[in-house]
Amino acid sequence: MYEQARELFAKAELKLYIFDIHRLTAINIRNRTLTGFYMMTYVKSGTAKLRVGDEVRVIPPGSVILIPPGVEHDQYKDSPEETEFLWWHFTYKLENVVDVMKFLQLPYLYPLEDTTKFETVFAELMAGTEEAGGLLGPILQKAKALELLYLLLDGGLRQHGRMEPRTGSSGLLGLLLELVQQPGKPVPLRQLASRLHLNATYLSNRFKELFGESPVVLQRKIVVERAKSLLRQTDMSIGEIALAMGYPELTNFTRLFKGYAGVSPQQYRQLEVEPL
């Protein structure tokens, strides 16, 4: 299972949406719930407080707050000193569908051991924005963002003795990787369940519990995401893309794509080439 998990993280893609440094003497964010991304906040100096559920904790310097999507929380100050926050919003997903962060049992709040390294890399990320318009600027930003993610996850896992990912079943993890590697391959649920010696309904429910979708729905979403990439990045015809995704009938592929993307493949390509 460990090697499967390594492959999972190797195939996932980090998307960094926004990042900044704030120095504040007051902050009062209440009942906030993130949608679609994670928030990481690092307190470099000063203090603040975090509430998740009924628990309120002081955030001392050198601490990381890691809030997943869907978790209601408060983040506030009740002291007058200035607090310096380093923060970013990001996702780390497989095929832009599966959130691999949730496989790790990371706490909402934990200290970092090597704060100097983390602060240095974040400063380099901030400095990289000045180079973003240059030829190599995007590469620098991507490299520093990945380094930050490594430091963030490594610090969180150290708090729990470097536990393995929370998958619950190597067979289900293997199935997930199979769907990613061969999105156009049919998914006969009963056959898959028989192979794993599981009831088909149990397999579907357990898979959804771990990965957010049933095997069939997940495969369809991966097909659509792969198709989007091909529509954006290649000159392949829509018929060629449909065939590559395992759909010899163009009508069926178009219906599937529109059902998840909201527009037809042709409309999607036109919107990406000529954005409104």
Secondary structure, DSSP 8 states (H G I E B T S, - for coil): -HHHHHHHHHH-EEEEEEEEEEEES--EEEEE---SSEEEEEEEES-EEEEETTEEEEE-TTEEEEE-TT--EEEE--S-S-EEEEEEEEEEEETTTEEGGGGS---SEEE-S-HHHHHHHHHHHHHHGGGTTSSSHHHHHHHHHHHHHHHHHHHHHHTTTS-----S-HHHHHHHHHHHH-TTS---HHHHHHHTT--HHHHHHHHHHHHSS-HHHHHHHHHHHHHHHHHHH----HHHHHHHTT--SHHHHHHHHHHHHSS-HHHHHHHHHS--
